[in-house]
Amino acid sequence: MIVPSYEIIIVFALFCVPLSWALPRDHALDAVSVWTMICITLLAPATALWLALIAVGLPILISRGAVTRGPEIAAVMLIVIGGLVVSRTLPDWGWIGVAYVTLRALHVLLEGWMGRITTLTVRDSLHYIFFLPTLAAGPVNRLPHFQHQVRRRRWDASQFFTGAERVGLGLLWIYVVAGRLLTRIAYEIDANFDGAEVEWWALWSGSAIGWVHLYFTFAGTTHVALGIALMMGLVLEENFDRTWAARNLPEFWTRWHMTLTHWVRDYVFRPVMALTRSPVTALVLAMLVVGLWHAFSLYYVLWAVWQSLGIIVSRLMMTRVPVHLPLRATQVLGPIFNLAWLSAAVPVMALLGVSP
C-alpha cells in the first residue's frame, strides 16, 4: 500500500469545516469523528483499526481504574508503543499519524495514572483521537485542552477568517517556500558537487538548508492544521514560537515543535530528573526519546547525544563564560550558532560513517 499524500489529507480535513457547522453544536464533533474514520479507513485501513482500538480502549481502562495500577498501565503503555514499532517496521501498510496518536494515548494514560484524568467517555475519546486536521502532522494536542475548546466552541467570523489565513500561509510555506525555493537551493548545492568528493562544508551547508526547509514544511503543516481547527472554532496548542529568534539552543528547543518538547519535558525529563537528580541524564534521555520518536536508527541515537551536548555547551557558556554580549549581538549571533550546531550533526555523523 502506498502512503497517502498529504494533499489528500488536507482536502479531506477541509471538509471537516462545513461539516462542523452544518450540524447542531452538540453533534458537530460526532460528525467530524465519523468523517475522519471514513477517510482513514479509505486511505489506511490498518491505521483506522489501530486508532479505533485506542479510542475505545482508553475510556474502558480509565473507567475500570486500570491506569491507577502500575503493572497494568506499564503493560498498556508497552502495547501502545508496540503499535508505533509495528508502524515503523511495516511502512507499506500506509500508516497515518501513528507517532502523534502514540503520544496522545500515552499522555491520557499517564495523566490517568497521576489522577488528573479520572473520567473519559468513549464519545469524547473518539472526538480526541479521530480528529483529522491534527492527525497526520500534529500538533500533539492534549485531552483537557481539547475538551475545553470543544465545550466553548462558538461561531466567530474573525476567528474563522484568521484560520483561513493560516491555512493559506501554511500552503504558501509548504509548496512555494519549501517546495520550490528551498528545494531549488538544495538541488544547486548537490549539483555543484555531483561526481566530486563532498567536503565537510558542503554537507554542513546542505544540512543547514535542510533544517530551514524542515521548518517551513513542518511549520506550514502546523499552520494548516491549526488554521482548519480555528475555522471549526477550536483554538489548539501552538507548535512553533519564532523559532529562529532563539538566542541559544535551550531556548531554541522551547520554541521548536513545542507540543513534542513539552510532552518530553513533562513525561520524560522531569520524572527522570526527580529519580536521578542528574540534569545531564534527564536531558540525554529526553533528547533520545525525541530522536527515536522520529525514527528508530543509530543516527537518531547519536543525534540525541549531539543535541544534548549542544544544550550543555550553551548552558555552560551562559553561566560560566564571563563575557556578556550586547542584546543585539546575541539576537544576531544566537540564531547563527543554533543553526550551525543543529546542522553540524550530519557532517559529524558522516565522519563516523553514519547517515540519516
ABEGO torsion letter per residue (X at the ends): XBBBBAAAAAAAAAAAAAAAAABBAAAAAAAAAAAAAAAAAAABAAAAAAAAAAAAAAAAAAAAGAAABAAAAAAAAAAAAAAAAAAAABAAAGBBGAAAAAAAAAAAAAAAAAGABABBBAAAAAAAABBAAAAAAOBBBBAAAAAAAAAABBBBAAAAAAAAAAAAAAAAAAAAAAAAAAAAAAAAAAAAABGBBBBAAAAAAAAAAAAAAAAAAAAAAAAAAAAAAAAAGBBBBBABBGAAABABAAAAAAABGAAAAAAAAAAAAAAAAAAAGBAAAAAAAAAAAAAAAABBBAAAAAAAAAAAAAAAAAAAAAAABABBBBAAAAAAAAAAAAAAAAAAAAAAAAAAGBBX
